[in-house]
């Protein structure tokens, strides 16, 4: 198997007690780096989000990581009539809401935590 074919995971240290108290059991929690400004000012480019992959049921107003076609994105979701979902960016000056068929939106997990680096290294 070549280098480009390898699948790898990195592990980050969180105290189990902290995870349990803040976001629930550690099982099904994954970290994902954010690229883009569509969720600013809530979640910014370069932030890291924690997903709870067991939380895929959509509740209005919550933030989720989702896949549409081959694109992975982070958006607020709202359920609409006729089995539609509205994808909402917090950066409302740059991005308009998008309505999609529910069957076209694959929820990867709910965003339950995020981190931001306040000081960038040179």
C-alpha positions as CSV (number, residue, x, y, z in Angstrom):
1,X,0.0,0.0,0.0
2,X,1.5,3.4,-1.1
3,X,1.7,6.5,1.1
4,X,-1.2,8.2,-0.7
5,X,-3.4,5.1,0.0
6,X,-2.8,5.1,3.7
7,X,-5.5,6.1,6.1
8,X,-4.4,7.5,9.4
9,X,-5.8,9.0,12.5
10,X,-4.2,11.4,15.0
11,X,-5.1,11.2,18.7
12,X,-5.6,14.2,21.0
13,X,-5.6,14.0,24.7
14,X,-8.8,15.0,26.6
15,X,-9.5,13.9,30.1
16,X,-12.4,11.4,30.0
17,X,-14.1,13.2,32.9
18,X,-14.0,16.5,31.1
19,X,-15.4,15.0,27.9
20,X,-18.1,13.2,29.9
21,X,-19.1,16.3,31.7
22,X,-19.0,18.7,28.7
23,X,-20.0,16.6,25.6
24,X,-20.9,13.1,26.8
25,X,-19.1,9.8,26.3
26,X,-15.9,10.0,24.3
27,X,-17.1,7.3,21.8
28,X,-18.0,8.8,18.5
29,X,-16.2,12.1,19.0
30,X,-13.9,13.4,16.3
31,X,-11.9,16.5,15.7
32,X,-12.1,18.4,12.4
33,X,-10.1,21.4,11.2
34,X,-12.2,24.2,9.8
35,X,-11.3,25.9,6.4
36,X,-13.3,28.9,5.4
37,X,-15.2,31.8,6.9
38,X,-18.9,30.9,6.3
39,X,-19.5,30.3,10.0
40,X,-17.7,33.4,11.2
41,X,-17.9,34.9,13.8
42,X,-19.0,31.8,15.6
43,X,-16.5,29.4,14.1
44,X,-13.5,30.8,12.2
45,X,-11.1,29.7,9.6
46,X,-8.4,27.6,11.3
47,X,-10.6,26.6,14.3
48,X,-11.0,23.0,15.3
49,X,-14.4,21.5,16.0
50,X,-15.4,18.4,17.8
51,X,-18.2,16.4,16.2
52,X,-20.5,14.0,18.0
53,X,-21.1,11.4,15.2
54,X,-23.9,9.8,17.3
55,X,-25.9,13.1,17.0
56,X,-27.1,13.1,13.4
57,X,-30.8,13.9,14.1
58,X,-31.4,17.5,13.0
59,X,-32.7,20.0,15.6
60,X,-33.4,23.5,14.4
61,X,-30.6,25.9,15.0
62,X,-27.8,23.5,15.9
63,X,-24.5,23.4,14.1
64,X,-23.6,20.2,12.2
65,X,-20.9,18.9,9.9
66,X,-22.5,17.6,6.8
67,X,-21.7,16.3,3.3
68,X,-23.4,17.2,0.2
69,X,-22.1,15.4,-2.9
70,X,-18.3,15.5,-2.3
71,X,-18.3,18.7,-0.2
72,X,-18.0,18.7,3.6
73,X,-19.2,21.8,5.4
74,X,-20.3,23.1,8.7
75,X,-23.7,24.9,8.9
76,X,-26.6,25.6,11.1
77,X,-29.5,23.5,10.0
78,X,-33.2,24.1,10.0
79,X,-35.9,21.7,9.0
80,X,-38.4,23.0,6.4
81,X,-41.7,21.6,5.1
82,X,-41.7,19.1,2.2
83,X,-38.6,17.2,3.5
84,X,-36.3,20.2,2.9
85,X,-33.4,21.4,5.0
86,X,-32.1,25.0,5.2
87,X,-28.3,25.4,5.5
88,X,-27.5,28.6,7.3
89,X,-24.1,30.3,7.5
90,X,-23.4,32.6,10.5
91,X,-21.5,34.9,8.1
92,X,-24.8,36.4,6.7
93,X,-23.1,39.3,4.9
94,X,-21.2,36.9,2.6
95,X,-23.4,33.8,2.4
96,X,-27.1,33.4,1.8
97,X,-29.0,30.4,3.2
98,X,-29.4,27.4,0.9
99,X,-32.4,25.1,0.9
100,X,-31.7,21.4,0.0
101,X,-33.7,18.2,-0.2
102,X,-33.2,16.2,3.0
103,X,-32.0,13.2,1.0
104,X,-29.1,15.2,-0.4
105,X,-27.8,16.2,3.1
106,X,-25.8,13.6,4.9
107,X,-25.2,14.7,8.5
108,X,-21.8,13.6,9.8
109,X,-22.4,14.8,13.3
110,X,-23.3,17.8,15.5
111,X,-20.6,20.3,16.5
112,X,-20.4,20.0,20.3
113,X,-17.2,22.0,21.0
114,X,-14.6,24.1,19.2
115,X,-11.2,25.6,19.9
116,X,-9.4,28.6,18.5
117,X,-5.7,29.4,18.5
118,X,-5.4,32.9,19.8
119,X,-1.7,33.4,19.2
120,X,-0.2,32.3,15.8
121,X,3.4,31.1,15.7
122,X,5.7,32.8,13.3
